[in-house]
Amino acid sequence: MTHLIWGLLNFSLLIYFLIICFKLVKVARNHIGGFATIVFVFGLLSFVGGPKSDSNAVKVNQTKTFKFALKDSIELNSGKFSHVILENNWVTKYDLFLNSGKGSTSQKNTPISAYSGTTGLVMGTIWKPININVLKTNDNNKFKYVVYGVVDWKLLGATLYTQAKVYEGTVALK
């Protein structure tokens, strides 16, 4: 429910900001002229875009994948894909996706890679997995996982709060 309220707050503030911008552009055009208004709009858009040199910035549509084993050490056609729902809020889900396969020498299931993502309403929040650990268990068909990450709560693009999250559990291979 918090995610829904936060998303609606972000959306309504964005709409209000755009209305204010249109009114300001109209006033600026009437008082200082068309060319000065165009310079003002481009200057405002350059601030909205933000800096592009930040190497820690989250890039849209890019998923950080944590690799555990080389694909060369895995037997061909033994791959398995598992999905775990880490947290299921009313409008947002945090997921863990795990690829595994049988080792070419040991014939035991081995984790290959994992990644975590968000589905649902994500307006105003960004899930950033920091580290994913996948460990073998005594049962060859189960893995233990630990996912560390943070959720950045943003209001109009500015981070107001960073919430740490840790998820632990086991996943059964299918």
C-alpha positions in Angstrom: 0.0 0.0 0.0 2.9 2.3 0.7 4.2 1.8 -2.8 0.9 2.8 -4.3 0.6 5.9 -2.2 4.2 6.9 -3.0 3.7 6.3 -6.7 0.5 8.4 -6.8 2.2 11.2 -4.8 5.1 11.2 -7.3 2.7 11.2 -10.3 0.6 14.0 -8.9 3.6 16.2 -8.1 5.0 15.6 -11.6 1.7 16.7 -13.2 1.6 19.8 -10.9 5.2 20.6 -11.8 4.5 20.4 -15.5 1.5 22.7 -15.1 3.6 25.2 -13.3 6.3 25.0 -16.0 3.8 25.7 -18.8 2.4 28.7 -16.9 6.0 30.0 -16.3 6.9 29.6 -20.0 3.7 31.5 -21.0 4.6 34.4 -18.6 8.2 34.4 -19.7 7.3 34.5 -23.4 5.0 37.5 -22.8 7.5 39.4 -20.7 11.0 38.6 -22.1 10.4 37.3 -25.6 10.5 34.1 -27.5 14.2 33.6 -27.8 14.8 34.0 -24.1 12.0 31.6 -23.4 13.6 28.9 -25.6 16.9 29.4 -23.8 15.1 29.1 -20.4 13.3 25.9 -21.5 16.5 24.2 -22.7 18.3 25.3 -19.5 15.5 23.8 -17.4 15.6 20.6 -19.4 19.4 20.3 -18.9 18.9 20.4 -15.1 16.1 17.9 -15.3 18.3 15.4 -17.2 20.9 15.4 -14.4 24.6 14.5 -14.7 25.5 11.6 -17.0 28.9 10.9 -15.6 27.7 9.1 -12.4 29.0 5.5 -12.7 26.8 4.3 -9.9 23.6 5.5 -11.6 21.0 2.9 -12.3 20.6 2.4 -16.1 17.1 1.7 -17.4 16.6 -1.8 -18.9 20.0 -3.1 -17.7 20.1 -5.9 -15.2 23.1 -6.7 -13.1 23.7 -10.4 -13.2 25.7 -12.1 -10.5 27.8 -15.0 -12.0 28.8 -18.1 -9.9 30.2 -20.6 -12.4 31.5 -20.7 -15.9 29.2 -22.1 -18.5 32.1 -24.3 -19.7 32.1 -26.2 -16.4 28.4 -27.1 -16.8 27.0 -30.1 -18.7 25.2 -29.2 -21.9 21.4 -29.2 -21.9 21.3 -29.6 -18.1 20.2 -26.0 -17.4 17.4 -25.1 -15.1 15.7 -21.8 -14.4 14.1 -21.0 -11.1 12.0 -18.0 -10.0 11.5 -16.8 -6.4 9.2 -14.0 -5.2 11.2 -12.3 -2.5 8.5 -9.8 -1.5 5.0 -9.4 -2.8 3.4 -6.0 -1.9 0.0 -5.0 -3.1 1.3 -3.4 -6.3 5.0 -4.3 -6.4 7.0 -7.6 -6.5 10.7 -8.2 -5.9 11.9 -11.3 -7.8 14.9 -13.5 -7.8 15.8 -15.4 -11.0 18.3 -18.3 -10.8 20.1 -20.3 -13.5 21.6 -23.6 -12.6 23.0 -26.7 -14.2 24.8 -30.0 -13.5 28.5 -29.8 -13.2 30.4 -31.6 -15.9 32.6 -33.5 -13.4 30.4 -33.8 -10.3 26.9 -34.2 -11.8 25.6 -32.1 -8.9 23.5 -29.1 -9.5 25.6 -25.9 -9.5 24.4 -22.3 -9.6 25.4 -20.5 -12.8 24.0 -17.0 -12.4 21.3 -15.0 -10.6 19.6 -11.6 -10.9 16.9 -9.7 -9.1 14.3 -7.3 -10.4 11.1 -5.5 -9.7 7.7 -5.8 -11.4 4.6 -3.8 -10.9 4.3 -0.2 -9.9 7.8 1.2 -9.5 7.1 4.9 -9.8 9.2 6.7 -7.1 11.2 3.6 -6.0 14.3 1.9 -7.4 15.4 -1.6 -6.3 19.1 -2.1 -6.5 20.5 -5.5 -5.6 23.9 -5.1 -4.0 24.9 -8.8 -3.7 23.3 -12.2 -4.4 24.8 -15.3 -2.8 23.6 -18.8 -3.8 24.9 -21.7 -1.9 24.5 -25.5 -2.4 22.7 -27.5 0.3 22.8 -31.1 1.3 19.8 -31.7 -1.0 21.0 -31.7 -4.6 17.6 -30.1 -5.7 17.7 -27.1 -3.4 19.9 -24.0 -3.1 20.0 -21.5 -0.3 20.0 -17.8 -1.3 20.8 -14.5 0.3 19.9 -11.3 -1.5 21.2 -7.9 -0.2 19.9 -4.7 -1.7 18.5 -1.3 -1.2 15.3 0.5 -2.2 15.7 4.2 -3.0 12.5 6.1 -2.3 12.6 9.1 -4.7 10.4 12.1 -4.9 10.6 13.9 -8.3 13.9 12.2 -8.9 15.5 13.2 -5.6 16.3 10.3 -3.2 14.6 11.0 0.2 15.3 7.6 1.9 17.3 4.5 1.2 15.9 1.3 2.7 18.2 -1.7 3.2 16.7 -5.1 2.4 17.9 -8.7 3.1 16.1 -11.7 1.8 17.0 -15.3 2.7 15.5 -18.6 1.9 15.7 -21.8 -0.2 14.7 -22.5 -3.7 13.8 -25.9 -5.0 14.9 -26.7 -8.6 12.2 -27.8 -11.0 
